[in-house]
Amino acid sequence: MTDRAAKARKQGSDMSADIIDGKAFAAKVRGQIAGQVARMKADHGITPGLAVILVGEDPASQVYVRNKGTQTLEVGMHSYEHKLPAETRAEDLYALIDRLNADPAVHGILCQFPVPAHLSETEIVARIDPSKDVDGLHVVNAGLLASGQRAMVSCTPLGCLMLLRDRLGSLSGLNAVVVGRSNLVGKPMAQLLLRDSCTVTIAHSRTKDIAAVCRGADILVAAVGRPRMIPGDWIKPGATVIDVGINRVDAPERGPGKTRLVGDVDFDSAKEVAGAITPVPGGVGPMTIACLLANTLTACCRIHGLPEPDGLTA
Amino acid sequence: MTDRAAKARKQGSDMSADIIDGKAFAAKVRGQIAGQVARMKADHGITPGLAVILVGEDPASQVYVRNKGTQTLEVGMHSYEHKLPAETRAEDLYALIDRLNADPAVHGILCQFPVPAHLSETEIVARIDPSKDVDGLHVVNAGLLASGQRAMVSCTPLGCLMLLRDRLGSLSGLNAVVVGRSNLVGKPMAQLLLRDSCTVTIAHSRTKDIAAVCRGADILVAAVGRPRMIPGDWIKPGATVIDVGINRVDAPERGPGKTRLVGDVDFDSAKEVAGAITPVPGGVGPMTIACLLANTLTACCRIHGLPEPDGLTA
């Protein structure tokens, strides 16, 4: 739904939330990145480069890597794809990472996960130069984020932050509740909201009266991975709801054996209460690759001692 | 006040909190450490060693370093003190740190802060091997803590955690509110409480209606550095209150020009509401050196591939 359609709909009923169009916003972010990349080329003769490593032939990973490569080129960056056979030895993968770490044309490095079982994701991430770790997975980046320093921030929470800032402007003093405490989303999301001066609560499976905790949230970020676990009556009227969950569920109404994607929030009841809400799909999801490109541009600026890209970092 | 005195007092009035005796608890922790150090010597022939670096002649720092040295020896560890002149060059300090990093007799390294202005605390900490960073200040330790891995945890939040576990047993599902978001205390404290499955809220100067936020806390940790900012009527009846603040205030009642130490919590009104509370002084403070020794033992165990010391780690 477009912004205009959402607003028209809201006028028809005060009870219905604005639908945050992540696909449109991600396209806008990519446009900003493309503009900054063009200026960087013109002013400094530098083209940001992103290297993506794919080990093996997982079909979903192949699609992701292809999409990343396409969007990397579209914003004017260089894309380097390294496709290795499934049986690649760890030392050969590490040798490739070492070469990319040392390559001045490469500003971002990511290895598409999952990798085959004989390889260790933790060790792969640890091998990547933290300043080129555009997925924000390295323990040094977690530490920089946790201590309020300049980090590479993992793409999904960064995308959520951008959506929130775009919607709300300053987040200072708002009550933010993050449901879920994963290393990939929940914990870095809490750090980012704290850095923007929210009062931050992290709730999870052990939380008592989670409904009441959620009802206190001006900003509610759901990152649990349980389909539709958060109903509308857990949501404060007017709250901004960011749904990170992407869960595949049976959809017999679409035909026998059919499935569909739903979030961690029960969209139909939540949209009657929230002030704004991200849909699934089409909300947070499209922001992830946009933030990967934003991080690559940020890494490039930092490596070259240039100012941070405008509006694209935490 | 002893535990017994606190209990007797509580029996006299249901409204008065147990006073958590940090001095007595720290002595107990040091006793546990001494026992484990003795066993480590007997079973493995290993004596944990702590190296403390002091640059310059700050009088307060000299007292701290002396106390650390005394307590290190008392628990049966080796203490190595390196006192350098105030004008020590950075490269000479780094060379010393490099030697200590490589020295198998040294399991913990700390540099007493503040250092003279020509030296960078950030760079000093970055130079210390994270596995020997017993102050838990290195960015790698912040990252390990933030991602739920085995870290060196900074001493004050670790001490608070030990007091809480001793008082409450399992913390799972309790509502914890941390007031203050410093890198040294507030943020690592929140990580530790989250790891112990509390529902964690971080409040700070931008928090709206901080009184109401505090009133929701089963566990309230105050780490702001503002004398007596938290009055009794911000506290949930029966809550456990940990007061990290150490603020020096005028005490004209003690005579002209006299001062005294107070916490971030208004002790007199808070103790009428809380279930238990740490006093200032004598609460969290004495735990800090005990946790430094605990971390040195932990570092020694990890370096030698031995099991974590019992009850002394996060």
Interface residues (C-beta under 8 A of the other chain):
Chain A: H138 V139 V140 N141 A142 G143 L144 L145 A146 S147 G148 Q149 S172 G173 N175 R181 N183 K187 A190 Q191 L194 S197 T199 V200 T201 I202 A203 H204 R206 T207 K208 V213
Chain B: H138 V139 V140 N141 A142 G143 L144 L145 A146 S147 G148 Q149 S172 G173 N175 R181 N183 K187 A190 Q191 L194 S197 T199 V200 T201 I202 A203 H204 R206 T207 K208 V213
